[in-house]
């Protein structure tokens, strides 16, 4: 009966966790702490605060929302301007293709 017990399941879970993290949880934690310390030090040297980063991201999304949708206001104009070029080229290509057959 001991042959039917599967002892591999806990190891597979551990290896899955290691694969997801990229190493052992302790080693990953140490690397993350060291990298966070270095990035925090560099941010301090350049005068960047986390508040500045959040404010910049907020401003980016606000600008996209306010100005980015202006593209849709002119959508018909863009389609018309593109059609002036695309449709004659397509028509000539179709005429030439039908002449070769």
C-alpha positions as CSV (number, residue, x, y, z in Angstrom):
1,X,0.0,0.0,0.0
2,X,2.8,2.6,0.6
3,X,3.4,2.5,-3.2
4,X,0.0,4.3,-3.8
5,X,1.0,7.4,-1.7
6,X,2.1,10.3,-3.8
7,X,4.8,12.2,-2.0
8,X,5.5,14.5,-5.0
9,X,2.6,16.9,-4.5
10,X,4.2,19.2,-1.8
11,X,7.4,19.4,-3.8
12,X,5.6,20.3,-6.9
13,X,3.8,23.1,-5.1
14,X,7.1,24.4,-3.8
15,X,8.7,24.2,-7.2
16,X,5.8,26.0,-8.7
17,X,6.2,28.8,-6.1
18,X,10.0,28.9,-6.8
19,X,9.3,29.1,-10.5
20,X,6.8,31.9,-10.0
21,X,9.1,33.9,-7.7
22,X,12.3,33.2,-9.6
23,X,14.0,31.6,-6.6
24,X,13.5,30.8,-3.0
25,X,11.1,33.1,-1.1
26,X,13.8,34.2,1.3
27,X,16.3,34.9,-1.5
28,X,13.8,36.8,-3.5
29,X,12.8,38.9,-0.4
30,X,16.5,39.8,0.2
31,X,17.0,40.8,-3.5
32,X,13.8,42.9,-3.4
33,X,14.9,44.7,-0.2
34,X,18.4,45.4,-1.6
35,X,16.9,46.7,-4.9
36,X,14.3,48.8,-3.1
37,X,17.1,50.3,-1.0
38,X,19.2,51.2,-4.1
39,X,16.2,52.6,-6.0
40,X,15.1,54.6,-3.0
41,X,18.6,56.0,-2.6
42,X,18.8,57.0,-6.3
43,X,15.4,58.6,-6.2
44,X,16.6,60.6,-3.2
45,X,19.7,61.7,-5.1
46,X,17.6,62.9,-8.0
47,X,14.9,64.5,-5.9
48,X,12.1,62.2,-6.9
49,X,9.5,61.2,-4.4
50,X,6.8,58.5,-4.6
51,X,4.2,61.3,-4.4
52,X,5.7,62.8,-7.6
53,X,5.4,59.5,-9.4
54,X,1.8,59.0,-8.4
55,X,1.0,62.7,-9.3
56,X,2.6,62.2,-12.7
57,X,0.7,59.0,-13.4
58,X,-2.6,60.7,-12.3
59,X,-1.8,63.7,-14.6
60,X,-1.0,61.3,-17.5
61,X,-4.4,59.5,-17.2
62,X,-6.3,62.7,-16.8
63,X,-4.7,64.2,-19.9
64,X,-5.4,61.0,-21.9
65,X,-9.0,61.1,-20.8
66,X,-9.4,64.9,-21.5
67,X,-7.4,65.2,-24.7
68,X,-7.1,61.7,-26.0
69,X,-10.8,61.4,-26.8
70,X,-10.5,64.4,-29.2
71,X,-9.4,61.9,-31.8
72,X,-12.9,60.5,-31.8
73,X,-14.3,64.0,-32.5
74,X,-12.4,64.1,-35.8
75,X,-12.9,60.5,-36.7
76,X,-15.1,61.1,-39.7
77,X,-12.6,63.7,-41.0
78,X,-9.8,61.2,-40.7
79,X,-11.7,58.5,-42.5
80,X,-12.6,60.9,-45.3
81,X,-9.0,62.2,-45.7
82,X,-7.7,58.6,-45.8
83,X,-10.4,57.5,-48.3
84,X,-9.4,60.2,-50.7
85,X,-6.0,58.4,-51.1
86,X,-7.0,54.8,-50.4
87,X,-10.0,54.4,-52.6
88,X,-8.5,55.6,-55.9
89,X,-5.4,53.4,-55.3
90,X,-7.6,50.4,-54.5
91,X,-9.7,51.1,-57.6
92,X,-6.7,51.3,-59.9
93,X,-5.2,48.1,-58.4
94,X,-8.5,46.3,-58.9
95,X,-8.7,47.4,-62.5
96,X,-5.2,46.4,-63.2
97,X,-5.7,43.0,-61.5
98,X,-8.8,42.3,-63.5
99,X,-7.0,43.1,-66.8
100,X,-4.3,40.5,-66.0
101,X,-6.9,37.7,-65.7
